[in-house]
Amino acid sequence: MERRPRGLVARASLAAGLFALAVVPGWTLGDLAEHATGWPVLDWLVTCGWCGLAVAGYAPGTSYRARDGLAGAVPLYGWYLAGVLSWRLALLPYRDWEPRRDELWRARWLTGDLVGHWRIEQVTSARPLAASRRTR
């Protein structure tokens, strides 16, 4: 029997916590760096760098690539990406977004009570991912 996806309140609460984890430590470390050096630019660099690391960490489970962490380091856009990825992470293991093309080979569209959701199956074979892919 499969579990039900999180409700709206639980998902929003978890997403808010994940977003805070992605943004607030960067702000804190950036403020500390600025106070220690007197360079306001260092505050932005540390803040954006932390957000980029958070986006790179959140990306693989949310149909983004880890290299999107570079986009997460862009001021303001990184906070937007952190918000989107936090929202997606809060629903896992179910997904309400369509998987990327390179994820479709292990994705499953759910039916019944879970219609509208996807589930990505974990590869459990000892073979590498490239060798275990299905061909079309």
C-alpha positions, 0 to 999 in steps of 0.5 A: 500500500502506497502512502498518500502525498502530503497535504497542502499545509504540511507541504507548505510548512516543509517547503518554508523550512527548506527555503529557510535552510537554503537562504537564512544561513547565507544571510547570516554568514554574509552579515558576519563576513561584512562586519568582520571585513567592512566589505558589503560586496563580500556579504553578497558573495557569501549570501549568493554562494550559499544559495548556489550551494543549496540549489546545487544540493536540492537540484538532483531530487527535483528534476534539475541538474546540480550545475543549476547551482550556478544559476542559484548563485545569481542574486534574487534568481537564486532565491526564486530557484530555492523556493521552487526546489523547496516546494518540489522537495516537500512533496517527494517521493511523489512528484507533481511535475513531469520528469526530464527526458533523461529521467523518463526511463525510470519514471512511473505515472501513477493512477487511481487515487494518486492520478496526476503524480509521478514516481521515480523508481530507484535503480537497484541493479549492480550495473551502472545507470547507463547500462541499465537503461531501457531502450525505446 
